[in-house]
């Protein structure tokens, strides 16, 4: 009969020796991994670690980077809008006529109400054009 070493045990089902590293008996196929003896942890090592407050360092760095990036994007966006408004105001101011525009005064309408009312705004010869444009696009396909 073969001698068993310290790393071997016998199968309770068929009695054949198996290695402690085996999960199943090589003879009958019984699950023998459950028969292993487990090492126990000494009670002093079971003490709980104090709860950590805050986030881990990599997360803190990432959160800081995201916050700074967001603040920069907001600042650049607001600055860009401000500069665009200022440029538009200067462009409009440079196109405006130099003489002041006279406030429009409507003369009192006549009692019959059928006569057109003429407003003198100091812009003689000016023409106003109003146009309505409707576009319709039609696609036609021919069958081959």
C-alpha positions as CSV (number, residue, x, y, z in Angstrom):
1,X,0.0,0.0,0.0
2,X,1.2,3.5,-0.8
3,X,2.2,5.8,2.0
4,X,0.2,9.1,2.2
5,X,2.1,12.4,2.4
6,X,1.1,15.5,4.3
7,X,-0.4,17.0,1.1
8,X,-2.7,14.0,0.6
9,X,-6.0,12.9,2.1
10,X,-8.3,10.0,1.3
11,X,-11.6,10.3,-0.5
12,X,-14.5,9.6,1.9
13,X,-16.5,8.0,-0.9
14,X,-14.0,5.6,-2.5
15,X,-11.0,5.7,-0.1
16,X,-8.5,6.7,-2.8
17,X,-5.8,9.2,-1.9
18,X,-6.1,12.7,-3.5
19,X,-3.9,15.8,-3.4
20,X,-5.1,18.7,-1.3
21,X,-4.8,21.0,-4.4
22,X,-7.4,18.7,-6.3
23,X,-11.0,19.9,-6.5
24,X,-12.4,16.4,-7.4
25,X,-11.4,12.9,-6.6
26,X,-9.6,11.3,-9.5
27,X,-11.2,7.9,-9.0
28,X,-14.9,8.6,-8.3
29,X,-15.3,12.3,-9.2
30,X,-16.5,13.4,-5.7
31,X,-16.1,17.1,-5.0
32,X,-13.3,17.1,-2.4
33,X,-12.4,20.8,-2.3
34,X,-14.9,21.3,0.4
35,X,-12.9,18.9,2.7
36,X,-9.9,21.2,2.8
37,X,-9.1,22.7,6.2
38,X,-9.3,26.5,6.1
39,X,-6.9,28.7,8.0
40,X,-8.5,30.9,10.5
41,X,-7.7,34.6,11.0
42,X,-6.6,35.6,14.5
43,X,-9.2,37.8,16.2
44,X,-6.9,40.8,16.7
45,X,-6.6,41.2,12.9
46,X,-10.4,41.5,12.6
47,X,-10.4,45.0,14.0
48,X,-12.1,47.4,11.6
49,X,-10.2,50.1,10.0
50,X,-11.4,53.6,10.6
51,X,-13.8,54.9,7.9
52,X,-12.0,57.1,5.4
53,X,-13.5,60.5,4.9
54,X,-13.4,62.1,1.5
55,X,-12.4,60.8,-1.9
56,X,-9.2,59.0,-2.9
57,X,-6.4,61.2,-4.2
58,X,-6.8,60.3,-7.9
59,X,-10.5,61.1,-7.7
60,X,-9.8,64.4,-6.0
61,X,-7.3,65.4,-8.7
62,X,-9.8,64.5,-11.4
63,X,-12.6,66.4,-9.7
64,X,-10.4,69.4,-9.3
65,X,-9.4,69.3,-13.0
66,X,-13.0,69.0,-14.1
67,X,-14.0,72.0,-11.9
68,X,-11.2,74.2,-13.2
69,X,-11.9,73.2,-16.8
70,X,-15.6,74.0,-16.4
71,X,-14.8,77.4,-14.8
72,X,-12.4,78.2,-17.6
73,X,-15.0,77.3,-20.3
74,X,-17.6,79.5,-18.6
75,X,-15.2,82.4,-18.3
76,X,-14.1,82.1,-21.9
77,X,-17.7,81.8,-23.1
78,X,-18.9,84.8,-21.2
79,X,-15.9,86.9,-22.2
80,X,-16.5,85.9,-25.8
81,X,-20.1,87.0,-25.6
82,X,-19.2,90.3,-24.0
83,X,-16.6,91.0,-26.7
84,X,-19.0,90.1,-29.5
85,X,-21.6,92.5,-28.1
86,X,-19.1,95.3,-27.8
87,X,-18.0,94.7,-31.3
88,X,-21.6,94.7,-32.6
89,X,-22.3,97.9,-30.7
90,X,-19.3,99.6,-32.2
91,X,-20.2,98.4,-35.7
92,X,-23.8,99.7,-35.4
93,X,-22.5,103.0,-34.0
94,X,-20.2,103.5,-37.0
95,X,-23.0,102.8,-39.5
96,X,-25.6,105.1,-38.0
97,X,-26.1,108.5,-39.6
98,X,-24.4,111.5,-38.0
99,X,-27.4,113.7,-37.8
100,X,-29.8,112.9,-35.0
101,X,-33.0,111.1,-36.0
102,X,-36.1,113.3,-35.4
103,X,-38.7,111.7,-33.3
104,X,-41.8,110.7,-35.3
105,X,-44.9,112.6,-34.6
106,X,-48.1,111.4,-35.9
107,X,-50.5,114.2,-36.8
108,X,-54.0,113.8,-35.5
109,X,-56.1,111.6,-37.8
110,X,-59.1,113.1,-39.5
111,X,-62.5,112.3,-38.4
112,X,-63.5,110.2,-41.5
113,X,-60.5,107.8,-41.0
114,X,-60.3,107.1,-44.8
115,X,-57.5,109.4,-45.6
116,X,-53.9,108.0,-45.4
117,X,-51.7,109.4,-42.6
118,X,-48.4,110.7,-43.8
119,X,-45.5,110.7,-41.3
120,X,-42.6,113.1,-42.0
121,X,-39.5,111.5,-40.5
122,X,-36.9,113.5,-42.4
123,X,-35.9,110.6,-44.7
124,X,-37.0,111.8,-48.1
125,X,-36.6,109.4,-51.0
126,X,-36.4,106.3,-48.8
127,X,-38.1,103.3,-50.0
128,X,-39.3,100.3,-47.9
129,X,-39.6,96.9,-49.5
130,X,-41.4,94.0,-48.0
131,X,-41.2,90.6,-49.7
132,X,-42.5,87.1,-48.8
133,X,-40.7,84.2,-50.3
134,X,-41.9,80.6,-50.2
135,X,-39.6,77.8,-51.4
136,X,-40.8,74.3,-52.2
137,X,-38.4,71.6,-53.2
138,X,-39.7,68.6,-55.0
139,X,-37.7,65.5,-55.7
140,X,-38.8,63.1,-58.5
141,X,-37.3,59.8,-59.1
142,X,-37.7,57.7,-62.2
143,X,-37.9,54.0,-62.1
144,X,-35.2,52.2,-64.1
